[in-house]
Amino acid sequence: MQAEEDTLEKDTYEVELEIKNSEGLHMRPAMMFVDAANRFESEINVSNGDTNVNGKSIMQISMLAATCGTKLKVTARGPDAREAVAALQKLVEEKHFDEPKPKKK
């Protein structure tokens, strides 16, 4: 049983997300992201190319300076990694942090 548990703890899932709300990842949505990430046991990392940060740290997430249209790679590693990635993807791409999407021109 121990070998099975070790395997489960190392599950890794990744997804690329696009920030679609008009104001980008300012402090309120960044805090929503961090709050959602902290509901999970898995380690969560977020990157926008050169910068890779801890997805559970508001200070580090704010360093991404992600504006509308920015693509972020979210990687979760741990026993609930799949659920973590799915919840964060829903928050960012479906709920848009409960903020408006940019108006189409």
C-alpha positions in Angstrom: 0.0 0.0 0.0 2.9 2.4 0.7 4.1 2.2 -2.9 0.6 3.2 -4.1 0.5 6.1 -1.7 3.9 7.3 -2.9 2.8 7.2 -6.5 -0.4 9.2 -5.7 1.6 11.9 -3.9 3.7 12.5 -7.0 0.9 13.1 -9.5 1.6 16.2 -11.6 -0.9 18.0 -13.7 -0.3 21.2 -15.8 -2.6 23.5 -17.7 -2.0 26.8 -19.6 -4.5 29.4 -18.6 -5.2 32.8 -20.2 -6.2 35.8 -18.0 -9.4 37.0 -19.6 -10.8 39.5 -17.1 -10.3 43.1 -18.2 -8.2 44.2 -15.2 -5.9 41.2 -15.2 -4.5 39.6 -12.1 -4.6 42.6 -9.8 -4.8 42.1 -6.0 -8.4 40.9 -5.6 -8.2 38.2 -8.2 -4.7 37.3 -7.1 -6.1 36.7 -3.6 -8.9 34.6 -5.0 -6.4 32.5 -6.9 -4.2 32.1 -3.7 -7.3 31.2 -1.6 -8.3 28.6 -4.1 -4.8 27.2 -4.3 -4.5 26.9 -0.6 -7.6 24.7 -0.4 -5.4 21.9 -1.8 -2.6 19.9 -0.3 -0.7 19.8 -3.6 2.2 22.1 -4.4 1.1 24.7 -6.9 3.5 26.6 -9.1 2.6 29.3 -11.7 4.8 30.7 -14.4 4.5 33.2 -17.2 7.7 32.3 -19.1 10.7 33.4 -17.2 9.1 33.9 -13.8 8.0 30.8 -11.8 6.2 31.4 -8.4 4.5 29.6 -5.6 0.7 29.6 -6.4 -0.1 29.8 -2.7 1.7 33.0 -2.0 0.0 36.3 -2.6 3.3 38.2 -2.8 4.7 35.8 -5.4 1.5 35.7 -7.5 1.4 39.5 -7.6 5.0 39.5 -9.0 3.6 37.9 -12.2 2.0 41.2 -13.2 -0.4 39.3 -15.4 -2.6 41.6 -17.5 -5.6 40.6 -19.7 -4.3 38.1 -22.3 -1.4 36.9 -20.3 -0.9 33.1 -20.5 0.1 31.4 -17.3 1.2 27.8 -16.9 -0.1 26.2 -13.7 1.5 23.1 -12.4 0.2 21.1 -9.4 2.0 18.2 -7.9 0.6 16.1 -5.1 -2.4 13.9 -4.1 -5.1 16.3 -5.2 -3.2 17.9 -8.2 -5.9 17.1 -10.7 -8.6 18.7 -8.6 -6.4 21.7 -7.9 -5.7 22.4 -11.6 -9.4 22.0 -12.5 -10.5 24.4 -9.8 -8.0 27.0 -10.7 -8.8 26.7 -14.4 -12.5 27.2 -13.6 -11.8 30.3 -11.5 -9.6 31.9 -14.2 -11.2 30.9 -17.5 -14.8 30.3 -16.7 -15.6 32.6 -13.7 -13.0 35.2 -14.7 -12.5 36.0 -11.0 -16.1 37.2 -11.0 -15.1 40.2 -13.0 -16.1 41.4 -16.5 -14.3 40.2 -19.6 -12.9 42.9 -21.8 -15.4 44.5 -24.2 -15.0 43.4 -27.9 -14.2 46.2 -30.3 
